[in-house]
Amino acid sequence: MPRSTKLATVTALIGVLAVVALRAFDSSAAEPPLFRWPWAGTEGWRYTQGFHVDFALDFQPQIAPNCGDLVDTAHMIWPVAPGTVTTIRMRGSPQPAVPAGLIIDHGGGWSSYYTHLANVPDAVATIGAQVGYDTDLGNPSCYTKCDGSGVGPPCATGRHIHVQIRRDGAGSGILQANICGWTVGSDSGISRNGLTYYPDKSGTAPIANAYCPAGDPPIVTPTPDTKPALPPRGDANCDRHINTIDATVLLQYASGLTRALCSLESADTNASGRIDPIDAQLVLQLSAGVIAALP
């Protein structure tokens, strides 16, 4: 083959590979992060208001839901995923101009918005600040940016957090998100393991980060004679089910998009001693019925 022909062939192959690589990059960038609920710890919070203001949701801690005390210093708000602070919103007059809301960019078109914050740390109240899953954003409170019509202060009726998960700037992104195994339906019902919860200001507090691969590890209290059983192999998010969500978690871990798994032993589906795309492929085959069991 003439040298010029070989060169043309190699150049063409490089072009094809570049297109494939760019498409793969775009596809991974569009994948949602591993989201968690926006509060520290595994304590359940009450779901108090469904979709409002572009698919926003409201949550309260279990204690003292009213505004007798304007700030709940016993609870801390954390980001739903790592990212960069891009917008800071201040309390409205006549309150002092201190931060009450934040927007965090998570990359790939995903972002999140939080308001009713108090005591936002100076290190976070800075455009460009980098935050992780366990970065303190402040306390839930009754404060927000008032609408300028003389409402408030404090412009809210209970100490809570108002949160949006956005994709390409739209709050409807929350309908595509998986939050510690929970999903949000178009009717604002929050579901997990076949159970769906709707807003109830007087109800229990079922919405929690327990068993969340991006949050705190599950809390297990063993009896003196027993050890907590490990999740089955292939159960990458430790919810005791093996499905396509586990395959997504495995791919995100293998590509470096997440830094933690709830159980490395359970995630290693083929017992190879490492977590790689083959583990995700096996989980997908099992979920589709192509194989009857993991090797």
N, C-alpha and C positions, 0 to 999 in steps of 0.2 A: 504493500500500500504506500503510495507516495506520502512524503512527509507532510505536505500541505493538507492532504485528505485526513491524515491522522490528527493533525492539529485542529482541523475543523470539527472532527468527531469529538475530540476531547472538550473543545469549547462548547459544543452543543450539550454534551453530558453535564458539564458544569452548570450551564444555564438551567437545565431541567432540575438538577439537584438543588439549585438556589431557589427555584420556584417552590419545590416541595418543602424545603426548609422554611421558607417564609410562610407557606400555608400552615405548616405544623406550628410555627410560632404564633400565628394569629389565632389558631384554634385553641392553643393552651392559654393564650392571654384572655380569651373569652370565657374560660372556665371560671366559675365562681370560687372565691376563697372558701376555706373551711370556716363557716360562721359559728359564733357562739352568741348566747344572749348577753345583753350589755350590762351585766352586773357581776361582781366578784363572787367566787364561791359557788357551791352547789345548792344553796338554799332556794326553795321554790318561791317565786313571786306571783302576785295576783295579776291577772289579765283584766284590766279595768276599762279599756276602751278600744274598740275595733277601728277599722279604717276611717280615717279623717285626715284632711290636709294631705292629699296625695299619698294614700296608703300608709299613713303613719299608724303606729300602735302605741298604747300607753300601758305601763306596768307599775305596780307599787310593791314595796316590801310588805311582809305580813303584818308589821306593827305600825301603829299610829298613822293611818292613812290621811288624816285631815291636816289642816294648816295651823293647828294650835302652836306648833313649832315650825317655822318656815323651812328649816333645813334638817334633813335626816343624816346626822353625822355618823350613824352606826353602819351605814351602807355606802359602798363605793361603786361608781360606774366605771366599767371597763369597755374598751372598743369591741365591736363585734368581730374584728379581724385586724391584723397589723396594717399599717398604712402611714399616710402623711397628712398632717393637718393643713387644710387649704382655705378654710373660712372660719372666722370667729365672730359670733353675734353677741352683742352686749345687752344687758338689762335695759329696759326702757325707763324713761323719766317718769316719776321723780326719783327712781332708784339710782344709785351710783353706777357709772358706766363700767361695770365689771362683766367678765364673760358669763353668759348663760347658755350659749349654744355653740356647737362645733360641727364642722363637716370634715370627714376624713376620707381621703382617696385611697382605695385599696388596689388600684391598677386594673387593667383589662376592662375599663368602663364601669367598674363597681365602686360605689362610695356609700357612706352612711352619714346620717344626720342625727344629732342628739340635742335636746333642749330641756329646760328646767334644771340646769346644772347650777351648783353652787360650789364655792371653794375650788375652782379650777386651778391646778398648779401653774405657776408661771412658765415652767418648762414646756407645758402642753399648750398654753395660750399664746403660741407663737406660730406664725405661718411658716410651714416647712418642718415643723417638729415631727420627729419619727416616733410612732407609738407601736407597742406590741400588744399581744392579748392581755397582758397583766399590767398595762400602764394605767395608773389612776387618772381618770378624767375629771373627777369631782364627786360631789354627793348629790343624790336626788333631792329636789326641793320644790317649793311652790313658785319659784321665780321663773320668769321668761321675758322675752321682749314683748312689752305691751303693744297694743295696736294703735296707740296715740289718741284714742277716743276718751281717755280718762278712766279706762278700766284698770283696776288695781291701784297700787300693788296689793297682793303679789301676782295677780293675773292668772292664778290657777287655784283649784279648789282642794287639791291634795298633793302631798309630797310624792312625786313620781318621776319617771323618765319617759319621754316621748322620743320614739326612735323610728327612723326610716332606713331601709336598705334599698339603695337605688342602683339601677343599671342604666348607663348612658343618661344619667340625670333624672330618670323617671322612677318614682316610688313604687311602681308596679314590679320593679325588679325583685321585690320580696317574694312574689309568687313563684319565682324560679330558684329561690335560695333554699338550701337545706341548713337548718340551724340546730346543730347537735342532734340530728335525727328527727327534728320537728320540721313540718312544712306548714305553710300558711295558704289556705284556700281562698278562692275568689269571694267567698262569703265571709271572710275574715276569721273563719274557724282555724284554730291551731291544732294540728293532729300529730300523733306519734303512736306507733304500735296499735293502730286501730281505734284509738280514743281521740275524740275531738272536743276541744274546749272553746267556749265563746265568752265574750266579756261579761264579768260578774263582779261588781264592786263589793258585794258582801260575801263572795264565795271563798273557797279555799285557795291555796297558792300552788298550783300544780306545775307551772312552767319553770323548768330548772335546767341547769347545765350538767347535771349528773350524766356520766357516761359519754361526755363530749370529748372527742379526740383533740379538739383545739382548746379545751378548757382544763378544769381541774380533774384529776383522776377520780374514778368512782370511790365513794366512801363505803368500805365494807367492814363490818364489825364481826369477826369470826367468834364462834364459841370456843371454849378451851380445847375441845376435842376435834375440831374440824378446821380445815383450811379452805379459804374461798376458792371455788373452782374457777379455772381459767376459762375465758370465752372459747368457743370452738375455733379450730383453725379456719382461716378465711374471714373471721369476724373482725374486721379491721377497726370498727368504731365501737366494739364491745357492747352492742345492743342486743346480743344473743340471736341475731338474725344474719344470714349470709345472703347478700343481694348486690345489685349494681351500685348501691351507695358505697359498699366496701371496696368495690373495684375502683371507684373514683378516688377514695381516700388513699388506696395503695398507689395509684398512678401519681397523685399529688405528692406523696412522700418520696417515691422513687425519683421524681423530677426536681425535688428540692423546694416545692411550693409550700410544704408544711414541714415543721421541724419536730413533731412529736406524734407518737402513736400510743394508744392506751395499753397495748400489749404487743411487743415485737414478736413474741412466740406465736400468738394467734395470727398475726399478719403474715408470717412466713408460711404461706399455704403449702408449699412443696418441701418444707423442711430443708432448704438448701443452705441455711445460715445467712441469708441476705434477703432484703426486700427489693424486688425489681419488677418490671412490667409483666414478667411471666406469672407472678403471683396474681396480678390483676386479671390476666387472661384466663387463668384457671377458675377464678371466681365468676367471671362472665360466662364461661362454658357451663359451670355448675348451675347458675341462675337460668340459663337458657335450656337446660336439660340435655346438653350435648354430652356431658359426663354425669355419671350417677353419684360420684363421690370424689373428694379431693384425694390426691395420691398419698 
